[in-house]
């Protein structure tokens, strides 16, 4: 027999009976829910859907703009990471609000739930405070655009190329292949060698016997030839600068030469410059600087010891000026004669 037929036959649905009162109360509750709470929930769901679609539209727009205007793949990766963080965080906030509204609509008392959530949040925060610090610092790194994937950096005293970045950690690959995993909370100072441009300084050491003006002209010519060569024309940001005689160290004259190039592109032109300097010194009969070379300040043949070089002396009939590149290696101690 059908339950309702059985209830009608036994009189349970009559007025003032228990089941009749329960059904009446259920009907009143259903009417109240349909009249007030259901429209409210539908409005909340509609607003949440609109916010979700708007959030996805904004993050997709961020990525598309970055792909069109970003300088490199690293910046696109950074924008995608930041867009993913914004989308995930926004969806979590929207979902939490919708969930609380639904629980309130079905009559759940939110006060104990919120109090418990607050206590649990404090406990989790204390237990996982390093993770929270990692994520906060990672968010600031992304927002402030401190470095990109592919940049050469020094983080927490470790140098290398950034391979991956998340909100919690950054991985850096060193030149010897070692992979460092650095928590973002440990990144307090960022040294980015890939930002805008790089400056390399080459200290050219020439023997004291060389004419400084001749060396300056020679180095300027070599540096400009490297600057204008087909292989390195697009690498330089500015013309190389020969800064003059920077210091005198024993028998050495130190000439610093500065190269300003695109970021991390300074190594190849520096190598080429040093190769050409080596050839030019030999062609112009100039010796490289040697802190252990001994000079004969008188410049006479009789006083000259094997392996010594002449410093320019007043020109007299007895003065013999020799090409320093033709001197033999020193076979004896010039001080003891042994």
Helices and strands as residue ranges (DSSP letters): H 3-10, H 18-32, I 33-37, H 38-69, H 73-105, H 110-127, H 129-144, E 152-155, E 158-165, E 169-173, E 179-183, G 184-186, E 190-192, E 197-207, H 212-228, E 241-249, E 252-262, H 266-283, E 295-296, E 309-310, G 324-326
